[in-house]
Amino acid sequence: MKIRLKSDQKFYLIDPEFFQKKMQYVFQSLLAVLSLFLVLLVGGTIAHGAVIAGIASTTALIFFAPLSYASSSRRIIGGHILGVAVASVSFLIFSIFFPVITDAPNAMVYLYCSISLGILITLMGILNCEHAPAAGCLLGLNLQGIALDTILFIIISAFVLASLRILLIKWIRNLV
């Protein structure tokens, strides 16, 4: 059996369309900077690590591909709310066995986080609100513990970013 690999795509270090859209790239990058700065200015002292990475990923997705499936308000808000819900329930269950997460063996923590992610992916698929950056928030909540201020930061950030996308949709385009 012979397998032929067909490589009909050319490799470019710089996207050829960049030169036609360079002002759009700069404009949307600046909007992303301002949006994330606004979100972090208001709640950045509350959240840490993976939670901030999840919100930053949502911001990047919105301004890199605002018309994509994953950038819709349903997926941004629904994905983050589901992430918070799954993290809360799984953290509660895990806390029964290990009241202090640092007392748990690393393998157990990794298994707990992995199972939580699997549940999140399944629920996102069932409820049609797939949003990959919400997995970062789930992981952050699983590892740092559930705190009401962090949960509010995630949910409010999702609503703010989804609202900004709606308000700016006339001026932002997919850059891919």
HUKA-V990008 format. One record per backbone hydrogen bond with DSSP energy under -1.0 kcal/mol. CO is the residue of the C=O (numbers start at 1). NH is the residue of the N-H. If there is no record, write none. Layout:
CO_NH + CO_NH
This chain:
15_18 + 17_21 + 21_25 + 22_26 + 23_27 + 24_28 + 25_29 + 26_30 + 27_31 + 28_32 + 29_33 + 30_34 + 31_35 + 32_36 + 33_37 + 34_38 + 35_39 + 36_40 + 37_41 + 38_42 + 39_43 + 40_44 + 43_46 + 43_47 + 48_51 + 48_52 + 49_53 + 50_54 + 51_55 + 52_56 + 53_57 + 54_58 + 55_59 + 56_60 + 57_61 + 58_62 + 59_63 + 60_64 + 61_65 + 64_175 + 65_68 + 69_72 + 72_76 + 73_77 + 74_78 + 75_79 + 76_80 + 77_81 + 78_82 + 79_83 + 80_84 + 81_85 + 82_86 + 83_87 + 84_88 + 85_89 + 86_90 + 87_91 + 88_92 + 89_93 + 90_94 + 91_95 + 94_98 + 100_103 + 101_104 + 105_109 + 106_110 + 107_111 + 108_112 + 109_113 + 110_114 + 111_115 + 112_116 + 113_117 + 114_118 + 115_119 + 116_120 + 117_121 + 118_122 + 119_123 + 120_124 + 121_125 + 122_126 + 123_127 + 124_129 + 131_134 + 132_135 + 133_136 + 133_137 + 134_138 + 135_139 + 136_140 + 137_141 + 138_142 + 139_143 + 140_144 + 141_145 + 147_151 + 148_152 + 149_153 + 150_154 + 151_155 + 152_156 + 153_157 + 154_158 + 155_159 + 156_160 + 157_161 + 158_162 + 159_163 + 160_164 + 161_165 + 162_166 + 163_167 + 164_168 + 168_171 + 168_172
